[in-house]
Amino acid sequence: MINRRKFVGSATAVSAGGALFGSSRSLAAEDASLKHWPDDPKMASQFVEFKNPIEEFEAHFRIERDLVDYQGTALSWFYWMVYMVPGDRPPLPMLRYEGLEYSYFRRVADYTFRIHAHNISVPMSLETNDYMESMVNPLTGETIATPTNLLLNDPGTVHSPKGFRNVSSDGSVYTVPYRQFRHENGKMKLDSVRSAPPDWPLNHMESSIQEVDYDLFMDKGISSLPAKSTGVYVFPYSKWMNMDDRPGHLLGYWDAYKIPSIQHLPNKFLAKLESEHSALLEPRWDQFNLPVSFEY
């Protein structure tokens, strides 16, 4: 005759033993999976405040550009994805761009820089990942030409600890962008939001997160930090899309690297620009000849 108490006890022991055996195997597997992680993979993040606006301004300029004594340049290479946001249906992936942003600046007063820049974005197919000259509009079905996007009409800004002033304005208004530094997992990060120049469309916005190794950031001898960034654009439909009065806008998401020179661009992209836009591989210093209607 089976003793019910002994049977239940034996079953419980077997069950517990199996659980312990399974647990030890899980722990071993977990230990193995963590070998490639840092010794302490716990996330650490701290918002950073500066002693005064000048320190914050200089930190921003070192990450985004170059805190030079007189004049300098900053160059970024990027990919960015563009999505159509019609408003009455889900967003539609549209195309990819490969591009560069070239900014050039001069110190015009104490802690004050005048900044100009231009931007080249070459369209790429999402299907072939190669440069393209036309595509099918995913919303209208029309085959449309896809020109290289040349941003050459930015009027420029004057940047100081007080904020930004547009070169084309009367200088009476300082725009103070949202800006927050974070010390996070060995990186110094900069969250920022930039508004459009006054004569640009109202539904244009740019928001980015830039980052650099914290140890490099703390080395004040480095005037131009090797930062990388991600961010989003919100902007109107481009004219070449033939959208007429259709509601909606575009959303762009980019991934960029600050690089030390034109020669650091990828070979294929550099060759294309040398062939088609060689004049834009140099700073446009003549932009500084444009008059400014206010005192720096």
Beta strands, then each sheet from edge to edge (+ up, - down):
strand 1: 45-48
strand 2: 71-85
strand 3: 92-109
strand 4: 112-124
strand 5: 134-136
strand 6: 143-145
strand 7: 149-151
strand 8: 157-160
strand 9: 163-166
strand 10: 178-184
strand 11: 187-195
strand 12: 205-213
strand 13: 228-235
strand 14: 249-259
sheet 1: 1+ 10- 11+ 12- 13+ 14- 2+ 3- 4+ 7-
sheet 2: 1+ 10- 11+ 12- 13+ 14- 2+ 3- 4+ 8- 9+
sheet 3: 5+ 6-
end
